[in-house]
């Protein structure tokens, strides 16, 4: 199947700490794995992606790690800020297809 | 604001009524997607267009659902004879297809449908 799921539905983090959001996937036939951020009342916003032939990619304050051996994806947010509070979805783009398959989401709550 | 707009933002209707939503993608984007999102879940793919051609439809898209993109620009999603199970957020996204690259999808704010 193409399920993409998350281990924790809610994550509470103190402002300034690092956040780690985890995701397990089942379909190995993906060209890309993607993290989206969705704030209340808005559509998902692209954060960072990683190609299936990579195991790490860094952006501004975010790092995505891909472990294909155990089919695990994680998003690390450094120095978490109140503006990072949102629901985060991992997603994958199976090879040759255009539809993005989303997981169920993790809510990140940043405690000031 | 991603540049993708949707109208209306909210729609409340009675069961059995027809509803139509509109999506205006980023102007130079040739691909347009529709997704449905229920509370606490990730968006689920419904269908996508390349220019005016509808290239893929999900099994979620029953016969009561129809989508069009007549001139390869804006798109409409119509639901006929709405049911309470149709209550959801309907998201539109657009992308510019580039060979060999991730075609990042930019999402609109969605239309929240409530069927009473």
Interface residues (C-beta under 8 A of the other chain):
Chain A: X4 X31 X32 X34 X41 X42 X43 X44 X45 X46 X49 X51 X89 X91 X93 X97 X98 X99 X100 X101 X102 X103 X104 X105
Chain B: X2 X4 X31 X33 X40 X41 X42 X43 X44 X45 X48 X55 X56 X58 X91 X93 X102 X103 X104 X105 X106 X107 X108 X109 X110
